[in-house]
Amino acid sequence: MERAEIASLVVERCKNSYILADSSKFGSTGMAHICNAEELAGVITNKDLPEKYARAIRKSGATLHLA
């Protein structure tokens, strides 16, 4: 089983899932799909997150935490 598959299963089975990522990661494309934003309880990132991504996160229903 690939790492991405395992991560997807973890998100699927957890009550609350969060992403912790530096703001530079937003807008880039990865090689694997883990989950949709609507499946997340929240996103934790730094204050340099562009507003368009902050709006999209909030619109998805996830809580945005800026550090």
C-alpha positions in Angstrom: 0.0 0.0 0.0 1.3 3.4 -1.0 1.8 6.3 1.6 -1.0 8.3 -0.1 -3.4 5.4 0.2 -2.6 5.0 3.9 -3.0 8.7 4.5 -6.4 8.7 2.7 -7.6 5.8 4.9 -6.5 7.6 8.0 -8.4 10.8 7.0 -11.4 8.7 6.2 -11.5 7.0 9.6 -10.6 9.9 11.8 -13.2 12.0 13.5 -11.2 15.2 12.8 -8.4 15.6 10.3 -6.1 18.6 10.0 -3.4 19.7 7.6 -0.3 21.3 8.9 1.5 23.0 6.0 3.7 26.0 5.3 1.8 28.6 3.2 4.3 28.0 0.3 2.7 24.6 -0.3 -0.7 26.1 -1.3 -1.2 26.3 -5.0 1.3 23.6 -5.9 0.4 20.3 -7.3 1.4 17.0 -5.7 1.7 13.5 -7.1 -1.0 12.1 -4.9 -4.5 13.0 -3.7 -5.1 12.5 0.0 -8.5 14.2 0.6 -10.7 17.1 -0.4 -10.8 20.2 1.7 -14.4 19.5 2.7 -13.1 16.4 4.6 -10.9 18.4 6.9 -11.7 19.9 10.3 -9.0 22.5 9.9 -5.8 23.8 8.3 -2.9 25.1 10.3 -0.4 27.3 8.4 1.6 30.5 8.7 0.3 34.0 8.3 1.7 34.4 4.7 -1.2 32.4 3.2 -2.6 34.3 0.3 -6.2 35.5 0.9 -7.6 33.4 -2.0 -6.5 30.2 -0.3 -7.8 31.4 3.1 -11.2 32.1 1.5 -11.3 28.7 -0.1 -10.4 26.9 3.2 -13.1 28.8 5.1 -15.7 28.2 2.3 -15.0 24.4 2.6 -16.1 24.5 6.2 -12.6 23.8 7.6 -11.3 26.0 10.4 -8.2 28.1 9.4 -5.5 28.5 12.1 -2.8 31.0 11.2 0.4 30.9 13.3 
